[in-house]
């Protein structure tokens, strides 16, 4: 009898141990994936659409996540207020001007994809990547600015872009727009009155600051066909620029 009870006890322990192993296995298998997702540093948001504004290439959505309202922009599609959508972090733009809507957004996030009860983007519309590459074109300003000593004009930079690729150049111009603290840097638009359509506005990334209307000189490295992710790319950009004293 004593031997029988011992055998039953051992058998019970083996069964419990086996069940415990089966319960723990999925969790143990999920850990590497969870760690990888956490390490990726990408946040996924689920929000309810509060307001919809349709422009030519984009649909602007005011969405509410918990108690926070933000504006996001996606490739043009039909979305109704009240829809619940999910999306990953997008490219943040401050003081973004939409010419179509004749409106300036204090802050808007350009998002590649949204999930939920949302129709896909129309085939007639550009993809998110293409739309982002069609970055908002700045209007040309009548602001003739002399090049800095030892520097070049914006028109010359664009005309000879291949020869200036990966080189450090000095450009002097007027600040026409600035977006601060995006991806750890300031994004400054410079014009000097030279250049034709598509080649008169230079985007500069820098840790230095400036104000719209300033005449300033920046020295930095010229990069061609730069892709920052989220479908946002530049054919020509000046990176890691330093503001030069004049």
Residue pairs with C-beta under 8 A, 6 or more apart in sequence:
42 88
42 89
43 88
43 89
44 86
44 87
44 88
45 63
45 65
45 86
45 87
45 88
45 89
46 65
46 84
46 85
46 86
47 63
47 64
47 65
47 70
47 84
47 85
47 86
47 87
48 63
48 64
48 65
48 82
48 83
48 84
48 85
49 61
49 62
49 63
49 79
49 80
49 81
49 82
49 83
49 84
49 85
50 61
50 62
50 63
50 64
50 69
50 81
51 61
51 62
51 81
52 59
52 60
52 61
52 62
52 79
52 80
52 81
53 59
53 60
53 61
53 101
53 103
54 60
54 76
55 76
55 98
55 100
55 101
56 76
56 100
57 75
57 76
57 125
57 126
57 131
57 134
58 73
58 74
58 75
58 76
58 98
58 110
58 131
59 73
59 74
59 75
59 76
59 77
59 78
59 79
60 71
60 72
60 73
60 98
60 101
60 105
60 108
61 71
61 72
61 73
61 74
61 79
61 85
62 69
62 70
62 71
63 69
63 70
63 71
63 72
63 85
70 107
70 109
71 105
71 107
71 108
71 109
72 87
72 90
72 108
72 109
72 110
72 111
73 90
73 108
73 109
73 110
73 111
74 87
74 110
74 111
74 112
74 113
74 114
74 121
74 128
75 121
75 125
75 126
75 127
75 128
75 131
76 121
76 122
76 125
77 118
77 119
77 120
77 121
77 122
77 125
78 119
79 85
79 114
79 118
79 119
83 116
83 117
83 118
84 116
84 117
85 114
85 115
85 116
85 117
85 118
86 114
86 115
86 116
87 111
87 113
87 114
87 115
88 111
88 112
88 113
89 109
90 109
90 110
90 111
90 112
90 230
91 109
91 110
91 132
91 182
91 228
91 229
91 230
91 232
92 107
92 108
92 109
92 182
93 105
93 107
93 108
93 109
93 110
93 179
93 182
94 106
94 107
94 179
94 180
94 181
94 182
95 104
95 105
95 106
95 177
95 179
96 104
96 105
96 107
96 108
96 136
96 179
97 103
97 104
97 105
97 136
98 104
98 105
98 136
99 136
110 132
110 230
110 231
110 232
111 128
111 230
112 128
112 129
112 230
112 231
113 128
121 127
121 128
125 131
126 134
127 231
128 231
129 231
129 233
130 231
131 231
132 230
132 231
132 232
132 233
133 231
133 232
133 233
135 232
135 234
137 198
137 201
138 176
138 177
138 189
138 191
138 201
140 191
140 195
140 197
140 200
140 201
141 174
141 176
141 191
141 193
142 193
143 173
143 174
143 191
143 192
143 193
144 192
144 193
145 172
145 173
145 174
145 191
145 192
145 193
145 215
146 172
147 153
147 171
147 172
147 192
148 170
148 171
148 172
148 217
148 244
148 246
150 170
151 169
151 170
151 171
151 172
151 217
151 219
152 164
152 169
152 170
152 171
153 171
153 192
153 194
153 195
154 171
154 173
154 190
154 191
154 192
154 194
154 195
154 199
154 200
154 201
154 202
155 194
155 195
155 196
155 199
155 200
156 194
157 164
157 169
157 171
157 202
157 222
157 236
158 195
158 198
158 199
158 236
159 199
161 222
161 224
161 235
161 236
162 224
164 222
165 222
165 223
165 224
166 221
166 222
166 223
167 221
167 222
168 219
168 220
168 221
168 222
169 219
169 220
169 222
169 238
170 217
170 218
170 219
170 244
171 190
171 192
171 202
171 204
171 217
171 218
171 219
171 238
172 192
172 215
172 216
172 217
172 218
172 246
173 190
173 191
173 192
173 202
173 215
173 216
174 190
174 191
174 192
174 213
174 214
174 215
174 216
175 188
175 189
175 190
175 210
175 211
175 212
175 213
175 214
175 215
175 216
176 189
176 190
176 191
176 201
176 212
177 188
177 189
177 212
178 186
178 187
178 188
178 189
178 210
178 211
178 212
179 186
179 187
180 186
180 187
180 209
183 228
185 205
185 206
185 207
186 205
186 206
186 207
186 208
186 209
186 210
187 203
187 204
187 205
188 203
188 204
188 205
188 206
188 210
188 218
188 241
189 201
189 202
189 203
189 204
190 201
190 202
190 204
190 216
190 218
191 200
191 201
191 202
193 200
194 200
195 201
202 236
202 237
202 238
203 234
203 237
203 238
204 218
204 220
204 237
204 238
204 241
205 220
205 237
205 238
205 239
205 240
205 241
206 218
206 220
206 240
206 241
206 242
206 243
208 218
208 241
208 242
208 243
209 243
210 216
210 243
216 243
216 244
216 246
217 243
217 244
217 246
218 238
218 241
218 242
218 243
218 244
219 241
219 242
219 244
220 238
220 239
220 240
220 241
220 242
221 238
221 239
221 240
221 241
222 236
222 237
222 238
222 239
223 234
223 236
223 237
223 238
223 239
224 235
224 236
225 233
225 234
225 235
226 233
226 234
226 237
226 239
227 233
228 234
